[in-house]
Structure formats: C-alpha cells, structure tokens
Amino acid sequence: YFVWYFCLLPFVLPASSIPVRKGLKLFAAWAGSQAMWLAAAGALEMLGINTFLYIWAAGLIFFGVNIVCMRTLMTHHCNAPVLNSDGSMALLRSSNHQGDYCPETLTNSRSKKRS
C-alpha cells in the first residue's frame, strides 16, 4: 500500500521538468523514510518489540517526505493534456527559459499569468 501510485508515474513524468539529480534525491529520501517505517513496523510485528513511538515518528517523517515529493511534482508539472483528441500522445517540449515542460501555447499563456 506504499507504492500503489507508482502506476501513475508514466503519465506524470513525461510532463515534468524535475532534474534527474533532484528526482534521485527525492526518491532516496522517500525510500529511506519508508525503510525507517518498515523497520519499526517489522520489529513490532515480527519480534514483538514495543516500537509504537518509533512507528509514529517514522510515520510523521514519511508523511513529510511525501508532502515534499508531491509539492515538487506539482511545481514542476505542466497541466497539459496527455492525449490529443484523436487518442494519440500529445508532444510536450521544453521551450521556456524557466524550465517549464509544456507545449508552446501553454508556455506562453503561463508566462503571461506570472507577469
């Protein structure tokens, strides 16, 4: 139940301008925070050790890392249609100096809104 949303990444990542290095850092933080939670939960479930406080703290950290990941995905995402009206994939290209990964028409309208 930690990875159900991975199936959505093929639809989100093509419209994202997250640098690879930043993406890898986010994934490492996410995997590390999940490992902390799973270690504490495993100790409780398999070994019977009282780790409720650690699970709570790891849950807060995991939640915070997920918030950072979602915020980063949303700030680096272009809200453009994935499919054209005929069902073919929409072509996205980077044409903005700010690194937005959007079709040219959306990039122009977005830069006007920011002014």
SULGIHU-V361837 format. One record per residue. N is the residue number from 1. RES is the residue in one small letter. PSI is psi as a letter, one per 40 degrees, with the letter a starting at -180 (999 if undefined). OMEGA is omega in whole degrees, 0 to 359 (* if undefined). NEAR is the number of other C-alpha atoms within 12 Angstrom. Layout:
N:RES:PSI:OMEGA:NEAR / N:RES:PSI:OMEGA:NEAR
This chain:
1:y:e:176:7 / 2:f:e:190:17 / 3:v:e:182:12 / 4:w:d:184:8 / 5:y:e:176:13 / 6:f:d:179:13 / 7:c:e:179:11 / 8:l:e:184:11 / 9:l:d:178:16 / 10:p:d:178:12 / 11:f:d:185:20 / 12:v:d:187:25 / 13:l:d:178:25 / 14:p:d:180:29 / 15:a:f:183:31 / 16:s:i:178:30 / 17:s:f:179:30 / 18:i:h:176:30 / 19:p:i:184:18 / 20:v:d:182:12 / 21:r:d:179:11 / 22:k:d:178:17 / 23:g:d:178:21 / 24:l:d:177:15 / 25:k:d:178:18 / 26:l:d:179:26 / 27:f:d:179:25 / 28:a:d:177:18 / 29:a:d:179:23 / 30:w:d:181:28 / 31:a:d:178:22 / 32:g:d:180:21 / 33:s:d:176:28 / 34:q:d:179:29 / 35:a:d:177:21 / 36:m:d:181:24 / 37:w:d:182:28 / 38:l:d:178:24 / 39:a:d:179:23 / 40:a:d:180:26 / 41:a:d:177:25 / 42:g:d:178:20 / 43:a:d:177:18 / 44:l:d:187:18 / 45:e:d:186:15 / 46:m:d:185:13 / 47:l:e:180:12 / 48:g:e:180:12 / 49:i:h:179:16 / 50:n:g:182:16 / 51:t:f:184:23 / 52:f:d:179:19 / 53:l:d:179:15 / 54:y:d:178:23 / 55:i:d:179:27 / 56:w:d:180:18 / 57:a:d:179:19 / 58:a:d:177:25 / 59:g:d:177:27 / 60:l:d:179:18 / 61:i:d:179:23 / 62:f:d:178:29 / 63:f:d:179:21 / 64:g:d:179:19 / 65:v:d:177:24 / 66:n:d:177:26 / 67:i:d:179:17 / 68:v:d:179:21 / 69:c:d:180:26 / 70:m:d:179:22 / 71:r:d:180:15 / 72:t:d:178:22 / 73:l:d:182:26 / 74:m:d:181:19 / 75:t:d:180:19 / 76:h:e:185:26 / 77:h:i:175:31 / 78:c:h:181:32 / 79:n:g:179:28 / 80:a:i:177:27 / 81:p:i:179:21 / 82:v:d:182:24 / 83:l:i:172:16 / 84:n:i:181:12 / 85:s:d:178:9 / 86:d:e:178:8 / 87:g:e:178:9 / 88:s:i:180:10 / 89:m:h:176:15 / 90:a:h:179:19 / 91:l:h:178:17 / 92:l:i:178:29 / 93:r:i:180:21 / 94:s:h:180:25 / 95:s:e:183:19 / 96:n:i:180:21 / 97:h:e:180:13 / 98:q:e:176:17 / 99:g:e:178:20 / 100:d:i:182:32 / 101:y:g:188:32 / 102:c:i:170:32 / 103:p:i:185:26 / 104:e:d:182:20 / 105:t:d:179:20 / 106:l:d:180:23 / 107:t:d:180:26 / 108:n:d:180:20 / 109:s:d:179:18 / 110:r:d:181:21 / 111:s:d:176:18 / 112:k:d:180:10 / 113:k:d:182:9 / 114:r:d:183:9 / 115:s:999:*:7
